Amino acid sequence: MNIGFSTGSFHKITANKNSNKVLQYLLKLGCNTVELSSLDISEVQNIQNIDIQLLEKFKYRFLHAPALDFKYDQGKETYRILDKLLELQQKYKFDSIGLHPDRVTDWSVFGDYTHLPLAIENMNSRKNTGKTVEDINILITKYGFKFLFDIQHCFSCDPKGDLADQFYAHLGNDIVEIHISGYKGDNYKHTLSHKNNQENILAKIRDMKLPIVIESPAPSLSEIEKELSYIREFLSKHLHADL
């Protein structure tokens, strides 16, 4: 089973979520997948301190590009961030770099950064774009991006789960990474899956060969371990996959 966490799940536990200590902990849990979260532009700089040999112990390595209070346009700050992402990519060789489409105002800015393995993430219910299969398919077709499939975001837009099925049907071959976590009612925020017994979200996963990244925010390491155990056990039964 290819599974692990986003370092964003540790933001309530430690002030330095992108640290060698967090990676060592995940390896002890048996995780072979990790996503370094740099949603805030201030976090991009910290990632360069990650030990290369330690990160290479993970089978799948992902990076999430800045998305909070930041727009990708023709401004100097955009080019500064993209240059930094390119530097990190050359150093760590991530399998893909997640990008929120609602944060982009000028797609041409990526023309000089074709070496970045960008993956477009489908958005949650509060966003104005990037929520539908058509939204994501247009970007994949036009720019050759990969697809970061967030199942929780699908449920925030469509609690019945039909949208998740549509994404699989039309863009299943483009998926390079799957995000999962729980959610509460019509609240778009990520929650712990095991707290709400949200097997409906987990049941949408069809292919255990794809790397799964858990985004559930946890208040303690014990909750991290409970979340991982809950998800592993369900998927091993649902898809008859090895833990």
N, C-alpha and C positions, 0 to 999 in steps of 0.2 A: 504494500500500500504506500503510495507516494503522498505523504501528508506532513504538514508542519504548520507553523504560525507566521503571521505578519508580526514584526516587532512592535507594531502599533498596539497589539494586544497587551503589551507590557507598560503602556504609558501611565497607568494608575499605580504600578508597582515600583517603577524606577524612573529617575529623572533622565537617565541615559539608556533609552530603549535599544539604540543601535550600538551595542557594545559586545565585546568578545565574551563577556560574562553571560550575556543572554544567549549567545550562540552556543556556548558550551553547555548551558542548561538544556537547550533544545536537543542537542545531540545525546545527552544523557537520557532524555525521554524517548529516544529512538526515532526522532524526526529526521527525515531525509530531504525536507523541503523547507525553504525559508524565504520570506519577502522582507527586505529592508525598507522600512517606511520612512519616507522623507516628504510627507504631505506639506509640511511647512518648509519654506525655502531655507530657514536657518538650520535645518537638520541635514541638509545636503553635505555641508562641510564636515560634519562628524563622521560620516560614513567612510571617509578616506582613512580613518584610524582602525578600521576592521582588519584583522589579520587575514591575509590571503590564504594561507595554508589551512586555517580554521574554516573559512568559508567554503573552501574547495572540498571539505568533507561532506557537504550537502550535495545530493544528487541534482537537485533543482535549486537554482538561485535566482531570485527576482528582486527587482528594485521598483519602488513606486515613486513616480515623479511628483514634484510639488503641485498642490492643488488648492491649498487654503489661501484665500485673499491674494491670488496671483493669476494673471492672465498671460497667455502666450500670444504675443503680437510682435511687431517689428521694433519694439523698444530695446534699449541697451541691456536692461535687466533680463529680458528673455534670452538674449544671446549669451549673457554671462552664465545663466543657469544651464542652457543647452551645452555650452562648452564644458561646464563642470560635469554634466551627465555623461558626455562623451569621454571625458578623462576617466571617470569611474568605470565606464563600460570597458575601456581599453585595459584597465587594471584588473577588474574582477570578472569580466566576461559573463554578464548576467544573461539568463535565457530570454528574458524580456523585461521591458520597462513599462510599467502601467501608466496610462495617461487618461485623465478625465476629459472627455470631449467638450463639456460645457465650459471649460476654462480656456478654450482656444478661440481667439477672435480673428486670427489670420493663419490659415493652414500652410501658406507658402513659406512660413518661417522654418518649417522642417525640411525644406528642399536641400539645404546644405548639410543635413544631418541624417542622411540615408543609412549610415552605419549604426544608428541607434535602433535596436530591435523593439520598436514601440508597439505596445498592445493597447488597443482601445477598450476601455471598460464601460459596460452598460450602466446607466445611472439609475438612481432611486426616484421616488415619486415627487420629491420636492424640486427636481431639476426641470428645466424647460426643454431640454434636448438630450439626445443620447439614450432615450428610454426604450425605443422600439427596435425591432429587427431591422426595419427600413433605415432608421437613423444610423445604426452601426454598420450595416451592409454597404451603404453609400461610401463611408469612410474607408472600409476595408478594400472595396473595389477600386476606389479612386487613388488611394495612396499606398496600398499594399501593406497596411498595418496588420498585426496579429490581433487576436481577440481574447480579452481578459473577461471571462464570464462570471459575473457576480449573481449568484442565485438569490441571495437575500434581497438584492435590489429588485429582482423580478417580482418577488412576493410583496414588496412595499408598493409596487405599481399594480399588481394583480394578485390578491390574496388567494385566488383559486389555483394559481400555479400554471395556468394555461400559457402565459407568456414565456415561462421557462422552457416549456415544451416546444414553443415556436422557435426560440433561439437555437435549441438543439437541432430541430428539423432543418433550419435554413443555414445555420452557421456552425454546426457541430464540427466540421472539418477544419475550421479556423481557430478553434479554441487551443490556447497554449497553457492556460492557467485557470483554475476555478477558485472563486472566493465563496466561503460559506460563513454564516454566523446566524444568530437568532434575531428576532424582532418582536416587538410587543404591539399588538393591534395595528392601528394605522400610523404608529410612530415609525419613522424611517430609520431611527438610530439602531446601531448594532447592539445586540445583547448576547448573553450566554445561552446557547442552544439547550444545554441540559437543564437550565432553570425553568424552561417553558415546554420541555419535551417536544421540541419542534422537529419531529421526524419527517414532517411533510416537506421541509426544505431539503433535508438530507436525501430523501427518497428520489429527488430529481436528478441526482448524480447517476450517470449511466455507464461511465467508462472509468474504471479504476486505474487505467494506465496514465491518465492525465494527473498532473500534480495538483493537490488540493491545499489551499492556504486558508487557515482559520483566522478570521478577523475579530472574533469575539473579544471584547475588552474585559479583562479580569482584574479584580481587586487584590488578588493574592496568588501566589504560586500554586496553592492547593486547588484553587478554582481553575487554573490553567490545566492542571493534571486531570481534574474531573471532566473538563470540557473535552480534552483529547480522548480520554477513556470512553466517554459517552459516544462520541462521533466514530471512533474506531470500531467499537462493538456493534453499533448499528450498521455501519457499512460492511463489516465482515459478514453479517447475517444477510443484509439486503442484497449485496452483490457477490456473496460467497468469496470474498477477498481475504487474503492472508493479512493478519495484523502486522 
